[in-house]
């Protein structure tokens, strides 16, 4: 949350995994760009990052 304050962060537990969802994106391109930004900032997470479609926050 501290490294990416421009995005809302959602943390959930779905046994047996903790899931961290980042941001509220209106299209795939914006989500891919954010994922690339996170991948550059934290390369060790690269293989674990995915873009998933879901309804997180209706504004």
C-alpha positions in Angstrom: 0.0 0.0 0.0 2.8 2.4 0.8 4.7 1.7 -2.5 1.6 2.3 -4.7 -0.6 4.9 -2.9 -2.4 5.8 -6.2 -4.2 2.4 -6.2 -6.7 1.0 -3.7 -5.5 -2.3 -2.3 -7.9 -5.2 -1.3 -6.6 -8.1 0.8 -8.6 -11.2 1.2 -8.0 -14.8 2.4 -9.3 -17.5 0.2 -8.0 -20.7 1.8 -5.2 -21.6 1.5 -4.0 -18.3 0.0 -4.0 -14.7 0.8 -4.9 -12.6 -2.3 -3.9 -9.0 -2.9 -5.9 -7.1 -5.5 -4.7 -3.7 -6.6 -6.7 -1.0 -8.1 -10.1 -0.4 -9.8 -9.4 -0.4 -13.5 -12.0 0.2 -16.2 -10.2 -1.7 -18.9 -7.6 -4.4 -19.5 -4.9 -1.9 -20.8 -4.9 0.1 -17.6 -4.7 -3.1 -15.5 -1.8 -4.4 -17.6 0.0 -1.1 -17.3 -0.3 -1.2 -13.5 0.9 -4.8 -13.4 3.9 -3.8 -15.4 4.6 -1.0 -13.0 4.4 -3.4 -10.0 6.6 -6.0 -11.9 9.3 -3.3 -12.4 9.2 -2.2 -8.8 9.1 -5.7 -7.3 10.7 -8.1 -9.8 10.5 -11.1 -7.3 6.7 -11.1 -7.7 6.7 -11.2 -11.5 5.7 -14.9 -11.9 2.8 -14.5 -9.4 1.1 -11.5 -10.9 -2.1 -11.9 -12.8 -4.8 -9.6 -14.1 -8.2 -10.9 -13.1 -11.6 -9.6 -14.0 -13.9 -9.0 -11.1 -16.1 -6.4 -9.7 -14.3 -4.8 -6.8 -15.6 -1.3 -6.3 -18.6 0.3 -8.1 -18.3 4.0 -8.0 
